[in-house]
Amino acid sequence: MSRPGPTDAGAPPPAWFLRAVATPPVHRDVRVGGVPVHYRVWGPPGRPGLVLVHGGAAHSGWWDHVAPLLDTHTVVALDLSGHGDSGRRPSYGTAVWAREVLAVAAAEQLRRPVVLGHSMGGWVALTLGVEHAGDVAGVAVIDSPLDRQPPEERELRDEPRVHRVHPTVEAAVARFRTLPPQEVYLPAVREHVARGSLRAVEGGWTWKFDPAFSGDRPPVRRLLPRLGAPAALFRCEQGLVSREMAAEMAALVPGGLPVVDLPEAGHHPMLDQPLALVTAVRTLLAVWPR
């Protein structure tokens, strides 16, 4: 997720990034429990399906520079309710977010997709692997720690429940940073993600996510032993899951849990090590049964 923070130094966007974001997704909506859920689609129908689930306070645009590089699959990234361009609910939980993932997959006729969730999105992916195992080919999580609540939610509980309004897009982008804090970003990626996080309101611009989205989530420790679908963990070397924690997580999963280390990556690898993340996901998709 993100909240205000320091400005990063500018740098020329890398060629691969420009090519990726020049591949625009198709934008669609589906209603789930009366609430519109917005999502993006890359790739033609008929390929194996991959659903990308963002972390807390983030949105589907965090995957804009990643999804086009996963072109062996039809890739869908949704805005969970309370985030991005989706509607809001009186309350939120991993169970309803899991149903949103399944509704988006059904709308795109993705039969038993792989689901990849980052941070809080990892809780959603694991919930699918427990409660809807027959509907997914596999679930993978990025840096979702074993015993802690999603870090975005825990830190947001101490934040104001009303977003600050910034007079210009540029002023808001300059205040963008992640939770938990991360020292390294690719400047072009940060700029793209930050601009997509904003909506126009009276008096200027503010963040899209509902500040009331946080809540109690079932600990990952409780979910892992109940998994009924293949699962994998992407461990960020500078993130929240230590090697020891990853080994403990693997021991909890019936049949084991493949752990893939992302070198030098912080908690948000799509912001600092996106190509390492793409390589790891490509490899997993290649070896997992379809």
Secondary structure, DSSP 8 states (H G I E B T S, - for coil): -EEE----------HHHHHHHTS--EEEEEEETTEEEEEEEES-TTS-EEEEE--TT--GGGGTTTGGG-TTSEEEEE--TTSTTS---SS--HHHHHHHHHHHHHHTT--S-EEEEETHHHHHHHHHHHHSGGG-SEEEEES--SSS--HHHHHHTTS-SS---BSSHHHHHHTEEESS--S---HHHHHHHHHHTEEEETTEEEE-S-TT-------HHHHGGG--S-EEEEEETTSS--HHHHHHHHHHSTT---EEEETT--S-HHHH-HHHHHHHHHHHHHHS--
